[in-house]
């Protein structure tokens, strides 16, 4: 498994990490024993970066990652998130008192005295114009509660603004074949600033696995059912903001570009890895087979330039009119 420096953390992260949202909540029913097996399979396949959040199953995901961490003899890097426990997403809720409380809760769930990385969890855009919030995070570093901090963003503009703060070690952002705007400016800017980039939603909520059809059904507690139009949170988190029918038509075009013997999921992960500004890509996995298949993509290397050009054409023609200027 290739490793890349994770920005200012100094950690060499596996280019394929593990996104632990699905083992916590919002992706249909999850069985904890199967989730444990998925986490173990990822670690055994060379994954050393695990991303979770305090609200994934109200701490369920963090506690499962804590179990894995205690089992392993080799160290792993654990990133979590804070901020979505606020009753309303407004800057005033990101007070020093709330930040301390959220961090302490994650320290308890993860059984870590000092958290490796805490990311503000898609806070409101206005927060990036309040340096006192970042000063409070600096204080948590000084106190030894966290080793590093970063942000998870919805929009490229937020990601670029985050680079203004010297304490920001990483930025997590949606980037995939259906969300290519980060490659225009942000990925290069982050690399120049020495800031790590964590790519989430690399498979567009499963669309880019090529396994979905127009008849695919989703459970009531799966965000691909209840958040199609942004009813619960930012619609960009579900299918990357792409209308399902539009996405399926684009997937049909993509099939011809996937090399023989390679899955579309691996092909999509390789797209994300192809930009040198990306540090790690965090697909989710709910079972061991998915975890192993994701990790295997990390050994295939980047896509070639002609293929990337064809993907850019499909994006511009099929997808960009829906998403490019929104995020």
Secondary structure as a PSIPRED ss2 file (coil, helix, strand):
# PSIPRED VFORMAT (PSIPRED V4.0)

   1 X C   1.000  0.000  0.000
   2 X C   1.000  0.000  0.000
   3 X E   0.000  0.000  1.000
   4 X E   0.000  0.000  1.000
   5 X E   0.000  0.000  1.000
   6 X C   1.000  0.000  0.000
   7 X H   0.000  1.000  0.000
   8 X H   0.000  1.000  0.000
   9 X H   0.000  1.000  0.000
  10 X C   1.000  0.000  0.000
  11 X C   1.000  0.000  0.000
  12 X E   0.000  0.000  1.000
  13 X E   0.000  0.000  1.000
  14 X E   0.000  0.000  1.000
  15 X C   1.000  0.000  0.000
  16 X E   0.000  0.000  1.000
  17 X C   1.000  0.000  0.000
  18 X E   0.000  0.000  1.000
  19 X E   0.000  0.000  1.000
  20 X C   1.000  0.000  0.000
  21 X C   1.000  0.000  0.000
  22 X C   1.000  0.000  0.000
  23 X C   1.000  0.000  0.000
  24 X C   1.000  0.000  0.000
  25 X C   1.000  0.000  0.000
  26 X C   1.000  0.000  0.000
  27 X E   0.000  0.000  1.000
  28 X C   1.000  0.000  0.000
  29 X C   1.000  0.000  0.000
  30 X C   1.000  0.000  0.000
  31 X C   1.000  0.000  0.000
  32 X H   0.000  1.000  0.000
  33 X H   0.000  1.000  0.000
  34 X H   0.000  1.000  0.000
  35 X H   0.000  1.000  0.000
  36 X H   0.000  1.000  0.000
  37 X H   0.000  1.000  0.000
  38 X H   0.000  1.000  0.000
  39 X H   0.000  1.000  0.000
  40 X H   0.000  1.000  0.000
  41 X H   0.000  1.000  0.000
  42 X H   0.000  1.000  0.000
  43 X H   0.000  1.000  0.000
  44 X H   0.000  1.000  0.000
  45 X C   1.000  0.000  0.000
  46 X C   1.000  0.000  0.000
  47 X C   1.000  0.000  0.000
  48 X C   1.000  0.000  0.000
  49 X E   0.000  0.000  1.000
  50 X E   0.000  0.000  1.000
  51 X E   0.000  0.000  1.000
  52 X C   1.000  0.000  0.000
  53 X C   1.000  0.000  0.000
  54 X C   1.000  0.000  0.000
  55 X C   1.000  0.000  0.000
  56 X C   1.000  0.000  0.000
  57 X C   1.000  0.000  0.000
  58 X C   1.000  0.000  0.000
  59 X C   1.000  0.000  0.000
  60 X H   0.000  1.000  0.000
  61 X H   0.000  1.000  0.000
  62 X H   0.000  1.000  0.000
  63 X H   0.000  1.000  0.000
  64 X H   0.000  1.000  0.000
  65 X H   0.000  1.000  0.000
  66 X H   0.000  1.000  0.000
  67 X H   0.000  1.000  0.000
  68 X H   0.000  1.000  0.000
  69 X H   0.000  1.000  0.000
  70 X H   0.000  1.000  0.000
  71 X H   0.000  1.000  0.000
  72 X C   1.000  0.000  0.000
  73 X C   1.000  0.000  0.000
  74 X C   1.000  0.000  0.000
  75 X C   1.000  0.000  0.000
  76 X C   1.000  0.000  0.000
  77 X E   0.000  0.000  1.000
  78 X E   0.000  0.000  1.000
  79 X E   0.000  0.000  1.000
  80 X E   0.000  0.000  1.000
  81 X E   0.000  0.000  1.000
  82 X E   0.000  0.000  1.000
  83 X C   1.000  0.000  0.000
  84 X C   1.000  0.000  0.000
  85 X C   1.000  0.000  0.000
  86 X C   1.000  0.000  0.000
  87 X C   1.000  0.000  0.000
  88 X C   1.000  0.000  0.000
  89 X C   1.000  0.000  0.000
  90 X C   1.000  0.000  0.000
  91 X H   0.000  1.000  0.000
  92 X H   0.000  1.000  0.000
  93 X H   0.000  1.000  0.000
  94 X C   1.000  0.000  0.000
  95 X C   1.000  0.000  0.000
  96 X H   0.000  1.000  0.000
  97 X H   0.000  1.000  0.000
  98 X H   0.000  1.000  0.000
  99 X H   0.000  1.000  0.000
 100 X H   0.000  1.000  0.000
 101 X H   0.000  1.000  0.000
 102 X H   0.000  1.000  0.000
 103 X H   0.000  1.000  0.000
 104 X H   0.000  1.000  0.000
 105 X H   0.000  1.000  0.000
 106 X H   0.000  1.000  0.000
 107 X H   0.000  1.000  0.000
 108 X H   0.000  1.000  0.000
 109 X H   0.000  1.000  0.000
 110 X H   0.000  1.000  0.000
 111 X C   1.000  0.000  0.000
 112 X C   1.000  0.000  0.000
 113 X C   1.000  0.000  0.000
 114 X C   1.000  0.000  0.000
 115 X E   0.000  0.000  1.000
 116 X E   0.000  0.000  1.000
 117 X E   0.000  0.000  1.000
 118 X E   0.000  0.000  1.000
 119 X E   0.000  0.000  1.000
 120 X E   0.000  0.000  1.000
 121 X E   0.000  0.000  1.000
 122 X C   1.000  0.000  0.000
 123 X C   1.000  0.000  0.000
 124 X C   1.000  0.000  0.000
 125 X H   0.000  1.000  0.000
 126 X H   0.000  1.000  0.000
 127 X H   0.000  1.000  0.000
 128 X H   0.000  1.000  0.000
 129 X H   0.000  1.000  0.000
 130 X C   1.000  0.000  0.000
 131 X H   0.000  1.000  0.000
 132 X H   0.000  1.000  0.000
 133 X H   0.000  1.000  0.000
 134 X H   0.000  1.000  0.000
 135 X H   0.000  1.000  0.000
 136 X H   0.000  1.000  0.000
 137 X H   0.000  1.000  0.000
 138 X H   0.000  1.000  0.000
 139 X H   0.000  1.000  0.000
 140 X H   0.000  1.000  0.000
 141 X H   0.000  1.000  0.000
 142 X H   0.000  1.000  0.000
 143 X C   1.000  0.000  0.000
 144 X C   1.000  0.000  0.000
 145 X C   1.000  0.000  0.000
 146 X E   0.000  0.000  1.000
 147 X E   0.000  0.000  1.000
 148 X E   0.000  0.000  1.000
 149 X E   0.000  0.000  1.000
 150 X E   0.000  0.000  1.000
 151 X E   0.000  0.000  1.000
 152 X E   0.000  0.000  1.000
 153 X C   1.000  0.000  0.000
 154 X C   1.000  0.000  0.000
 155 X C   1.000  0.000  0.000
 156 X H   0.000  1.000  0.000
 157 X H   0.000  1.000  0.000
 158 X H   0.000  1.000  0.000
 159 X H   0.000  1.000  0.000
 160 X H   0.000  1.000  0.000
 161 X H   0.000  1.000  0.000
 162 X H   0.000  1.000  0.000
 163 X C   1.000  0.000  0.000
 164 X C   1.000  0.000  0.000
 165 X C   1.000  0.000  0.000
 166 X C   1.000  0.000  0.000
 167 X C   1.000  0.000  0.000
 168 X E   0.000  0.000  1.000
 169 X E   0.000  0.000  1.000
 170 X E   0.000  0.000  1.000
 171 X E   0.000  0.000  1.000
 172 X E   0.000  0.000  1.000
 173 X E   0.000  0.000  1.000
 174 X E   0.000  0.000  1.000
 175 X C   1.000  0.000  0.000
 176 X E   0.000  0.000  1.000
 177 X C   1.000  0.000  0.000
 178 X C   1.000  0.000  0.000
 179 X E   0.000  0.000  1.000
 180 X C   1.000  0.000  0.000
 181 X H   0.000  1.000  0.000
 182 X H   0.000  1.000  0.000
 183 X H   0.000  1.000  0.000
 184 X C   1.000  0.000  0.000
 185 X C   1.000  0.000  0.000
 186 X H   0.000  1.000  0.000
 187 X H   0.000  1.000  0.000
 188 X H   0.000  1.000  0.000
 189 X H   0.000  1.000  0.000
 190 X H   0.000  1.000  0.000
 191 X H   0.000  1.000  0.000
 192 X H   0.000  1.000  0.000
 193 X H   0.000  1.000  0.000
 194 X C   1.000  0.000  0.000
 195 X C   1.000  0.000  0.000
 196 X E   0.000  0.000  1.000
 197 X E   0.000  0.000  1.000
 198 X E   0.000  0.000  1.000
 199 X E   0.000  0.000  1.000
 200 X E   0.000  0.000  1.000
 201 X C   1.000  0.000  0.000
 202 X C   1.000  0.000  0.000
 203 X C   1.000  0.000  0.000
 204 X H   0.000  1.000  0.000
 205 X H   0.000  1.000  0.000
 206 X H   0.000  1.000  0.000
 207 X H   0.000  1.000  0.000
 208 X H   0.000  1.000  0.000
 209 X H   0.000  1.000  0.000
 210 X C   1.000  0.000  0.000
 211 X C   1.000  0.000  0.000
 212 X C   1.000  0.000  0.000
 213 X C   1.000  0.000  0.000
 214 X C   1.000  0.000  0.000
 215 X C   1.000  0.000  0.000
 216 X C   1.000  0.000  0.000
 217 X C   1.000  0.000  0.000
 218 X C   1.000  0.000  0.000
 219 X C   1.000  0.000  0.000
 220 X C   1.000  0.000  0.000
 221 X C   1.000  0.000  0.000
 222 X E   0.000  0.000  1.000
 223 X H   0.000  1.000  0.000
 224 X H   0.000  1.000  0.000
 225 X H   0.000  1.000  0.000
 226 X H   0.000  1.000  0.000
 227 X C   1.000  0.000  0.000
 228 X C   1.000  0.000  0.000
 229 X C   1.000  0.000  0.000
 230 X C   1.000  0.000  0.000
 231 X C   1.000  0.000  0.000
 232 X C   1.000  0.000  0.000
 233 X C   1.000  0.000  0.000
 234 X C   1.000  0.000  0.000
 235 X H   0.000  1.000  0.000
 236 X H   0.000  1.000  0.000
 237 X H   0.000  1.000  0.000
 238 X C   1.000  0.000  0.000
 239 X H   0.000  1.000  0.000
 240 X H   0.000  1.000  0.000
 241 X H   0.000  1.000  0.000
 242 X C   1.000  0.000  0.000
 243 X C   1.000  0.000  0.000
 244 X H   0.000  1.000  0.000
 245 X H   0.000  1.000  0.000
 246 X H   0.000  1.000  0.000
 247 X H   0.000  1.000  0.000
 248 X H   0.000  1.000  0.000
 249 X H   0.000  1.000  0.000
 250 X H   0.000  1.000  0.000
 251 X H   0.000  1.000  0.000
 252 X H   0.000  1.000  0.000
 253 X H   0.000  1.000  0.000
 254 X H   0.000  1.000  0.000
 255 X H   0.000  1.000  0.000
 256 X H   0.000  1.000  0.000
 257 X H   0.000  1.000  0.000
 258 X C   1.000  0.000  0.000
 259 X C   1.000  0.000  0.000
 260 X C   1.000  0.000  0.000
 261 X C   1.000  0.000  0.000
 262 X C   1.000  0.000  0.000
 263 X C   1.000  0.000  0.000
 264 X H   0.000  1.000  0.000
 265 X H   0.000  1.000  0.000
 266 X H   0.000  1.000  0.000
 267 X H   0.000  1.000  0.000
 268 X H   0.000  1.000  0.000
 269 X H   0.000  1.000  0.000
 270 X H   0.000  1.000  0.000
 271 X H   0.000  1.000  0.000
 272 X H   0.000  1.000  0.000
 273 X H   0.000  1.000  0.000
 274 X C   1.000  0.000  0.000
 275 X C   1.000  0.000  0.000
 276 X C   1.000  0.000  0.000
 277 X C   1.000  0.000  0.000
 278 X C   1.000  0.000  0.000
 279 X C   1.000  0.000  0.000
 280 X E   0.000  0.000  1.000
 281 X E   0.000  0.000  1.000
 282 X C   1.000  0.000  0.000
 283 X C   1.000  0.000  0.000
 284 X E   0.000  0.000  1.000
 285 X C   1.000  0.000  0.000
 286 X C   1.000  0.000  0.000
 287 X C   1.000  0.000  0.000
 288 X H   0.000  1.000  0.000
 289 X H   0.000  1.000  0.000
 290 X H   0.000  1.000  0.000
 291 X H   0.000  1.000  0.000
 292 X H   0.000  1.000  0.000
 293 X H   0.000  1.000  0.000
 294 X H   0.000  1.000  0.000
 295 X H   0.000  1.000  0.000
 296 X H   0.000  1.000  0.000
 297 X H   0.000  1.000  0.000
 298 X C   1.000  0.000  0.000
 299 X C   1.000  0.000  0.000
 300 X C   1.000  0.000  0.000
 301 X C   1.000  0.000  0.000
 302 X C   1.000  0.000  0.000
 303 X C   1.000  0.000  0.000
 304 X C   1.000  0.000  0.000
 305 X H   0.000  1.000  0.000
 306 X H   0.000  1.000  0.000
 307 X H   0.000  1.000  0.000
 308 X H   0.000  1.000  0.000
 309 X H   0.000  1.000  0.000
 310 X H   0.000  1.000  0.000
 311 X H   0.000  1.000  0.000
 312 X H   0.000  1.000  0.000
 313 X H   0.000  1.000  0.000
 314 X H   0.000  1.000  0.000
 315 X H   0.000  1.000  0.000
 316 X H   0.000  1.000  0.000
 317 X H   0.000  1.000  0.000
 318 X H   0.000  1.000  0.000
 319 X H   0.000  1.000  0.000
 320 X H   0.000  1.000  0.000
 321 X H   0.000  1.000  0.000
 322 X H   0.000  1.000  0.000
 323 X H   0.000  1.000  0.000
 324 X C   1.000  0.000  0.000
 325 X C   1.000  0.000  0.000
 326 X C   1.000  0.000  0.000
 327 X C   1.000  0.000  0.000
